[in-house]
């Protein structure tokens, strides 16, 4: 056999190998009548965040956990991922496929899901019995909740027996279910020491991500002196679970020298959700879309009573004026 013939045979063998490989690839398409049982099938998950804020979600969403439930509301399995970047094009591609069955999906995400207790999420457990919570220390809870998001698939996935390569798409909208509240109070007696007591009932959620009211406890955080124009100022930063208008959030300013409450208010009724005559403009906040609140309150001393009353407040850029004083 001469070199030319040998080269021709090698070329034919190469072309044949390419053709065979092409058939195997094409075998996962319905146009080729081959065994399609080995073709990939599964589900792709996409995500979005409702009422997004101007923050970097790649920093606040570092983990995603998707939970699949059967027709009876019992957990089938969990799909977990740690995205390198939580951006609009982010997807989770899985081999989850249940032909002939309907599946409902709930998902959770955040920057540190290990901070939350998901121990009740076990296969076979009904969704109605599941709970997500932060661990309390007796009747107190450290106000350091990391950003947390919960969501449900828009539609129930109803998969059928199909042949070939099939990937269904499931979309989940996340909503933020944590809040950050910074409180600054000024106008206090510079010769005294003060602290902030913040009580609430929002330490846990249902498996769907809805608030599950708890017995009352106290959020704890470091209270520091702050710079103020009107006497002594103190501040506290509280990273907490969801604020809900159906609950009370009593806050007290306590003079630790006198061991006395000198000013008290309800966080929502008196400030964030206030809707009364002392507002300069209409209340701009909606709890479903606003999650971070900087609250500044100026107090004035009621000396006969050794207590204080509010004369002005500002929540972000929204002003409340309780007393007409020359500021």
N, C-alpha and C positions, 0 to 999 in steps of 0.2 A: 504494500500500500504506500503510495507516494505521500509526500507532505501535504499536498493540496487536498487529497481525499480525506486524510486524517483531520485536517482543519475543518472540512465541511461537516464531518460526523460530529465533532465537538460542538460546532455551532448549532446543529440540529438538536443535539442533546440539551443544550442550554435553552433553546427556544421551547422544547418540550417541558422542561422543568418550570419555566415561567408560566406556560399555559396551564399546567397542573395546579400550580400555586394559585393562579387566578380563579380556577374552578372552586378551590377550597374557600377562597374569600367570598366568591359569588354564591357559595352554597348557603349563606345566611340571608339570602334574598329570595323572596317568593317566586321570582322569575325562573329560578333554577330548581328543578324537581329532584332535590337531594334530601338526605336526612338532616333536618333542621333542628334536631333535639339539642344539639350542643351550641346553638346560637345564643349569644348573650341576651338576657332579658332582665329588666329591673325597674328601678324608680330613681328619678333625679329630683332633688329638692332644691328649690330656689327660695330666696328670702328677701324681705324688705322690712323697714322700720317705719311704723306709723308716726306721724308728727316728729320727723327728725329734727334734731337741734344742730347747731353749728359746732359739732364736736367730731373728733376723729374716732369713728366706730371701729377702726382696726385696733385701737387701744382699749376700748370699752367692751368689745366683743371678741374674746379670744377663745371661747369654747362654745360649741353648739351641741345640744342633746335633743334628739328627736325620738319620741316614744310612739309606737304603733299599737293601736287598740283594735280588738276584734268587734264583731257585731254585738257582743254582749257587754262591751265596755271593759274588757279585761286586757291587761297588758300582754302583748305578744313578744315584742323585742325592743331594743334600743339601738339607735344609730347615733354614734358620737363622732365628732370631728373637732380639730383645732385649726381653724383657718389661719393661713399666713397673713391674709389681709381680708377683712370683711368689707367687700366692695360690691357694687351692683351685679357684677358678673360672677360672683362667688356661687358655686354649686356643690352639692354633695351627690356623687353618682354611686348608686348602690345596686346590689343584686336582689333587693327586696321585691318579691313577686308572689302574689297569692291569687292565682286565677280561680274564679268562682266564688270569691269572698269580697266583702266590703271592709275597708280599713279606714279608721279615723286617726289622724296624727295631731299630737300636741308637741310643742317644742319649747325649750328653754335655752337661753344664751346669756353670756355675761363675761366679765373679765376674770372672775374667780369663783366658779360654781362650787368648788370644794368648800367654800365658806358656808354653803347652804346644805341642809339635811335632806337628801333624796333617798334615804334608806328604805322608805316604803314603796319605792318603784321597783317591784319584783314581778317577773313573769307570772301571769295568772291572777294578779291582784286587780280588783275592780278600780277603775278611775275614781269612783265615788269615795273610796277609802284612802286615797293618796293625799299627802300633804307635803308642802315644802316650807321649811322654817329656818329661823336663826336660833341658835341655842342661847337661852337666857341663863344668867347666873343668879338663881333665886328669883327675886323680883326686879332685877335690873338687866339691861341689855346694852352692850357697848354700841354706840352710834357710829359704826364703821362699816355699814352695809355697802358692799361693792355693787356697781351697776348690774341690774338684773332685768331681763326681758322675757316675756312669755308670749306664745302665739298658738293659734290653731289653724290647720289647713283650711283653705277656703271651701273645699269640697271633699266629700267622702270619696275615697278611691275605690272604684268598682272595676276590678281587673277580670278579664276573661281569657280563656284559652286562645292563644294565637301562635302562629308559627313565624319563624324568622327572628331577626333582631328587633326587640321591642323595649322601649324605655318610656314609661309614663312619667309625666311631670306633675309634681305637687308643689304648690306655692304656699308659703307661710308668711303672714305679716306679724312681726313682733311689735309689742307695745312695752314701753318702759314701765316697770312697776317698783321703782325706787325713787326716792327724792333726796335732794341735798338742800339743807336749810342752814343758812348762816345768820345768826342773830347778834346784833350789836345794840347794846343799851347804854345810853349816856345821860348825864345829868345827875349822877349819883354822888353821894357824900364822899369826897376824896380821903377822908380819915377812916372810912370803914371798908371792910372786905365783903364781897358779894359772890354769889354763885347762881346758876340757872338750873332749875328743876323742870325737866320735860317728861311728862307722862303720856302714855299712849296704850293702844290695844292692838297694834298692827305688826305682830311678830311672825305671822304665818299666812300661807296661801293654800287654796285647794289645788288639786292636781291640774285643774284647768288654768290656774294662775289668777284666780279671783281671791280677794282678801277674805280671810277667815278670822273674824274677830276673836281676840284672846282676852284673858283677864288682864286688868291694868298692871303695867310695869313702868319702870323709869328708864329712859335713855340716859346713858352716861357718856360724857366727853370731857376733854380738858377745857376749863374756863380760864381765859386769859385776860389781863388788862389790855385795853386798847387806847389808842389816841383819840381824844374827843375835844370838841370846842366848848362844851357846856358841862364842866365838871368831870368826875370820874366816869370812865367807860369800860365796859367788859364785853367780851365776845365769846361765842361758842359755835363750833361747826358740827352739825348733826347730819350724818349720812344714814338715812332711815328707810324703812319699807314704805309701802304706798300710803299716801295721804288720801283719805276718803271722807266725803262730807257727811256720811252717816255716823261718824264717830267723833268723839271729843278729843281735843289735844291740849289739855291744860298745861300752861307754862307759868312758873312762878320765879320771880326775882327775890332772892333771899339774902337778907343782911345777916351774915354769919357772926358778926359781933353781937347783934341783938337777938340772934336766933329767931328771926321774924320774917314773914313774907311781907315785902314792902310794895310789891306790884304783881298783879296776876292778869292773865289774859288767855283766851283760846286762840291757838294759832290760825285756824281757819275762819271761825266766825268773826273774830275781831280784826283780822288782818288780811290774810291771803284771799279769802272769799267775802270780804266785807262789801256790803252793798247798802250804804247809808249816806246821810247828808254831809259827812265830813270828807268825802272823796272829792278831789278837784275835778276828776273826770271819771267816766264809767270804768268799772273794774275790767282790766284787760286779760285776766288770767282764766284759764280752763285747766283743771287738774289733769285731764286726759292728755294734754299736749305740753303743759308747762311742768317742769320737774325740778328746776333749780331756783331757789329763792334767796335773795339777800335782803334781810329785813333790818332796817335801822329805826330805832325808837328813841326819841328824846323825851325824858321824864322831867317833871318838876316836883319838888318836895312839898308835901302837905305837912308842915312842921308840927302842928298840934297832934297829928295822928302818927308821926314817924313813918309815914307811908309816902307813896308817889302816885302821880297820875300822868298820863301821856298827854303831851301838847302837840307833838308832830311825829309822823312816821313816814318812811319811804320804803317801798318794796320794789326793788330794781329801780325803774324810773317813774313809778307811780306814787303820787303823794297823797297823804292823809293829813289834814290839819284839824286838830281837836280844840285848839285854843288860838285866838288871833293875837299872837305876840309878834314883836319886832325881831325877826330872825336876821 
